């Protein structure tokens, strides 16, 4: 069967299910995962970073900012309160007290990667993606077109708890954070190989 024939066959089958939202989402998720696997096959994260990714994911999920030494794989974390959006060049000037208070060593490292937990806009985007996947049409319709004007970011966990979706939501959210950590760690490692700058940072 020729490639063009396969493509036309797929399009024809998709036309039959165009009104079936759940199946279309499954197809979309499969295609996105497949394309991600294919594009990332030549740029795999080194296996020694697997536990580090999990550790940073957990820390970011709990609201901590993290600093990773890519040479020693040492990780330092600190409460992100007051840190979000602070640029790398401002760190030395604005966070000397924080470094002393928490006994952080990252400023002394030869290089580090900085990760920050999701901000409100980032979390709102994650919520919108999750809502699109809800099987409960009534709840999905109620939550469509999310806006943080009424504090939905702060109320979302409570809504998920009351509707029995908390476990599924937490798993989805952590997977999104893990994807961020993985992709930006890979980007940071690639940037390190192509620059003489020893200190580089990544944030949402």
Long-range contacts (C-beta under 8 A, 24 or more apart in sequence): 22-135, 25-132, 25-133, 40-186, 43-186, 43-190, 45-182, 45-185, 45-186, 45-189, 48-73, 49-73, 49-185, 52-185, 53-178, 53-181, 53-182, 53-185, 54-178, 56-115, 56-181, 56-185, 57-174, 57-177, 57-178, 57-181, 60-115, 60-116, 60-117, 60-118, 60-177, 60-180, 60-181, 61-117, 61-173, 61-174, 61-177, 63-117, 64-117, 65-114, 65-115, 65-116, 65-117, 66-114, 66-115, 67-104, 67-106, 67-109, 67-112, 67-113, 67-114, 67-115, 68-112, 68-113, 68-114, 68-115, 68-185, 69-106, 69-109, 69-111, 69-112, 70-111, 70-112, 70-113, 70-188, 70-189, 70-192, 71-109, 71-110, 71-111, 72-109, 74-105, 74-109, 76-104, 76-105, 76-106, 78-102, 78-104, 80-116, 80-117, 83-116, 84-116, 84-117, 84-119, 85-119, 88-114, 88-199, 88-201, 110-198, 111-192, 111-198, 111-199, 111-200, 112-199, 112-200, 112-201, 113-184, 113-185, 113-188, 113-200, 113-201, 113-202, 114-201, 114-202, 114-203, 115-181, 115-184, 115-202, 115-203, 116-203, 116-204, 117-177, 117-204, 118-177, 118-180, 118-204, 119-204, 120-148, 120-153, 121-148, 122-204, 123-153, 124-148, 124-152, 124-153, 126-172, 126-173, 126-176, 127-152, 127-153, 127-156, 129-172, 129-176, 130-169, 130-172, 130-173, 133-172, 134-165, 136-163, 136-165, 139-163, 139-165, 180-204
